[in-house]
Amino acid sequence: MKLLKTLLASAVAVSAMPALAYEAGDIIVKAGYINVMPKDNNADASAVVPDTDLDVQNDAGLGLTGIYMFTPNIGLEVLAATPFEHEVEADGGALDGATIATTKHLPPTVSVQYYPMGADSKIQPYVGLGINHTFFFDEDDDAGIGTSSLKPSWGLSYSAGVDYLVDEHWLANVALWKMDIDTEIRGGAADGLEVEIDPLVVMVGAGYKF
């Protein structure tokens, strides 16, 4: 009888313990709506068209992240997404408002993340620092200035976000990244023109912890 009471007491104690949010070895996969918002005035194109800047427009798609937890507080995140397509518009000058070019890109990013909250918290904010590699493809020279391609970009990525653990496996997520993305136009009248995209990237989605 004493043994039965001891086992029952142990079972109650274990059930009362809070479930750990994240543990070493956990794999977390997240997916959601992601919006890429480049900064304003991405390039000074006055040398090509007087009094003209270039503005890279926003685009949205499906974002995917995978995280591997080395410890309950440290994880490695890989950000991927469906291709983004951006129109490049003229701001000012004779071509004001016209679409100068269109390009697609993919911005794979690897970040180390830090989760400061205790393992018993359902709310898990985090910050991250990583490296972004952006490559461009399917460039269209809409204005006929001879642009042939855009140079790939390497840069730092700063991130922050918060997970809310719905249960042992499912979670909701809001995340943002600030990326250093600089490229260069190749070919045509704008050959060598530097373009600073430097977008703010926001994702709202859900995830599953394995």
Helices and strands as residue ranges (DSSP letters): H 2-16, E 27-37, E 43-44, E 53-56, E 59-69, E 74-81, E 84-91, E 99-106, E 109-114, E 123-140, E 149-150, E 153-165, E 170-179, E 182-186, E 194-196, E 200-209
